[in-house]
Amino acid sequence: MIIHGGTTVFRALRDDWFTLFFFISLTVGAEFIYEYFPLKHTSLPSLPLGVLITAMSIFLAFQINQSYNRWWEARGLWGQLINVSRSLGRQITTLLTDKRFSKLPDEREAAKLHQELVYRHLAYVNTLRIALRSGGKLSETDWQFLAQFLPDVEIIELKSASNVATQLLQKQSKVLSA
């Protein structure tokens, strides 16, 4: 989950006002009873509370550590995707030339193929980004964004696919194998 803007006092008050009100009321009520209605056995031993707080802090530390590890792994994978994308773009523009392949009659056709392959890869990376942030659903705005990289025919084909990123990789593989 991506949280923009962080947590502020106003956000905490807006989202959790009932819980905050409940615990403040409980605390004030307990203090009021302690001060104005003294009872003999109202104090609590501190040992159970200390053990409970220690256990909760250990569980919280493990949870934070696990969250950080997940974030770090995702960051590493995204960085790896960026590096591989740069290498792919370089290989497409330097290795797929009209001098190496007889199916490419001239430089203009090679440049057209380069643009098609690089733009499809850009569409794949952006589709992956959108899908990871939205849970796999692409909105109409997302499709309009992807239209700058893909032809309309391909967009229509992809709209019926259950996993758009995988279908883009499949299409890229077919073009490269040809």
C-alpha positions as CSV (number, residue, x, y, z in Angstrom):
1,M,0.0,0.0,0.0
2,I,1.3,3.4,-0.9
3,I,0.5,6.2,1.5
4,H,0.9,9.8,0.3
5,G,1.5,12.6,2.7
6,G,2.4,10.6,5.8
7,T,0.4,10.7,9.0
8,T,-0.4,14.0,10.6
9,V,-2.3,15.0,13.8
10,F,-5.2,16.2,11.7
11,R,-5.4,12.9,9.8
12,A,-5.3,11.0,13.1
13,L,-8.1,13.2,14.5
14,R,-10.2,12.9,11.4
15,D,-9.8,9.1,11.0
16,D,-9.6,7.9,14.6
17,W,-11.6,10.4,16.5
18,F,-13.9,7.9,18.1
19,T,-11.1,5.7,19.4
20,L,-9.2,8.6,20.7
21,F,-12.3,10.0,22.4
22,F,-13.0,6.5,23.9
23,F,-9.6,6.1,25.5
24,I,-9.4,9.7,26.7
25,S,-12.8,9.3,28.4
26,L,-11.7,6.0,29.9
27,T,-8.5,7.5,31.3
28,V,-10.2,10.6,32.6
29,G,-13.0,8.4,34.2
30,A,-10.4,6.2,35.9
31,E,-8.5,9.2,37.2
32,F,-11.8,10.8,38.4
33,I,-12.8,7.6,40.3
34,Y,-9.3,7.3,41.8
35,E,-9.2,10.9,43.0
36,Y,-12.8,11.4,44.3
37,F,-13.9,7.9,45.3
38,P,-10.8,6.4,46.9
39,L,-11.1,2.6,47.1
40,K,-8.7,0.4,49.1
41,H,-7.5,-1.9,46.3
42,T,-7.5,0.3,43.2
43,S,-3.9,0.2,42.3
44,L,-2.7,-2.4,39.8
45,P,0.6,-4.2,39.9
46,S,3.1,-3.0,37.3
47,L,4.6,-6.4,36.4
48,P,1.8,-7.7,34.1
49,L,1.8,-4.3,32.3
50,G,5.5,-4.3,31.8
51,V,5.4,-7.9,30.4
52,L,2.6,-7.0,28.1
53,I,4.3,-3.8,26.8
54,T,7.6,-5.8,26.2
55,A,5.7,-8.5,24.3
56,M,3.9,-5.9,22.2
57,S,7.1,-4.0,21.4
58,I,8.8,-7.3,20.2
59,F,5.8,-8.1,18.0
60,L,5.8,-4.5,16.6
61,A,9.5,-4.6,16.0
62,F,9.1,-7.9,14.0
63,Q,6.3,-6.4,12.0
64,I,8.2,-3.2,11.1
65,N,11.3,-5.3,10.2
66,Q,9.2,-7.5,7.9
67,S,7.6,-4.5,6.2
68,Y,10.9,-2.9,5.7
69,N,12.3,-6.1,4.2
70,R,9.4,-6.3,1.7
71,W,9.9,-2.6,0.7
72,W,13.6,-3.2,0.2
73,E,13.0,-6.3,-1.9
74,A,10.5,-4.4,-4.1
75,R,12.9,-1.5,-4.4
76,G,15.7,-3.9,-5.5
77,L,13.4,-5.6,-8.1
78,W,12.2,-2.3,-9.5
79,G,15.8,-1.2,-9.9
80,Q,16.7,-4.4,-11.6
81,L,13.7,-3.9,-14.0
82,I,15.1,-0.4,-14.8
83,N,18.6,-1.8,-15.5
84,V,17.2,-4.6,-17.7
85,S,15.0,-2.1,-19.6
86,R,18.0,0.1,-20.4
87,S,19.9,-2.9,-21.6
88,L,17.0,-4.1,-23.8
89,G,16.6,-0.7,-25.3
90,R,20.3,-0.5,-26.1
91,Q,20.3,-4.0,-27.6
92,I,17.2,-3.3,-29.7
93,T,18.7,-0.2,-31.2
94,T,22.2,-1.6,-31.8
95,L,21.6,-5.2,-32.7
96,L,18.4,-5.2,-34.7
97,T,19.7,-3.4,-37.8
98,D,19.0,-3.7,-41.5
99,K,22.6,-4.9,-41.9
100,R,22.1,-7.9,-39.6
101,F,18.6,-9.0,-40.7
102,S,17.4,-9.5,-44.3
103,K,13.8,-9.0,-43.2
104,L,14.6,-5.3,-42.6
105,P,15.0,-3.8,-46.0
106,D,16.3,-0.4,-44.9
107,E,17.1,1.9,-42.0
108,R,13.6,3.3,-41.9
109,E,12.0,-0.1,-41.4
110,A,14.6,-0.9,-38.7
111,A,13.9,2.4,-36.9
112,K,10.1,1.6,-37.1
113,L,10.8,-1.8,-35.5
114,H,13.0,-0.2,-32.8
115,Q,10.2,2.3,-31.9
116,E,7.6,-0.5,-31.8
117,L,9.6,-2.7,-29.5
118,V,10.8,0.1,-27.2
119,Y,7.3,1.6,-27.0
120,R,5.8,-1.8,-26.2
121,H,8.4,-2.3,-23.4
122,L,7.5,1.2,-22.1
123,A,3.9,0.2,-22.1
124,Y,4.7,-3.1,-20.3
125,V,6.7,-1.2,-17.5
126,N,3.9,1.3,-17.1
127,T,1.2,-1.4,-17.1
128,L,3.1,-3.3,-14.4
129,R,3.4,-0.1,-12.3
130,I,-0.3,0.7,-12.6
131,A,-1.3,-2.9,-11.9
132,L,0.9,-3.1,-8.8
133,R,-0.6,0.1,-7.4
134,S,-4.2,-0.6,-8.3
135,G,-4.5,-4.3,-7.7
136,G,-4.5,-5.2,-11.4
137,K,-7.3,-3.1,-12.6
138,L,-6.7,-0.5,-15.4
139,S,-9.0,2.5,-15.6
140,E,-10.0,4.4,-18.7
141,T,-7.4,7.0,-17.8
142,D,-4.7,4.3,-17.7
143,W,-5.7,3.0,-21.1
144,Q,-5.5,6.5,-22.5
145,F,-2.0,6.8,-21.0
146,L,-1.0,3.5,-22.6
147,A,-2.4,4.6,-26.0
148,Q,0.6,6.9,-26.5
149,F,2.8,3.8,-26.6
150,L,0.6,1.2,-28.4
151,P,-1.4,1.2,-31.6
152,D,-5.2,1.2,-31.2
153,V,-5.5,-2.4,-32.5
154,E,-3.3,-3.6,-29.8
155,I,-5.1,-1.6,-27.1
156,I,-8.4,-3.3,-28.2
157,E,-6.8,-6.7,-28.0
158,L,-5.4,-6.0,-24.5
159,K,-8.7,-4.7,-23.0
160,S,-10.0,-8.3,-23.1
161,A,-6.9,-9.8,-21.4
162,S,-7.1,-10.7,-17.8
163,N,-3.3,-9.9,-17.3
164,V,-2.3,-7.1,-19.5
165,A,1.4,-7.1,-18.6
166,T,1.7,-10.8,-19.4
167,Q,0.0,-10.3,-22.8
168,L,2.4,-7.4,-23.6
169,L,5.3,-9.7,-22.9
170,Q,3.8,-12.4,-25.0
171,K,3.3,-10.0,-28.0
172,Q,6.9,-8.7,-27.5
173,S,8.2,-12.3,-27.6
174,K,6.3,-13.0,-30.8
175,V,7.6,-9.9,-32.6
176,L,11.2,-10.7,-31.4
177,S,11.0,-14.3,-32.5
178,A,9.8,-13.3,-35.9
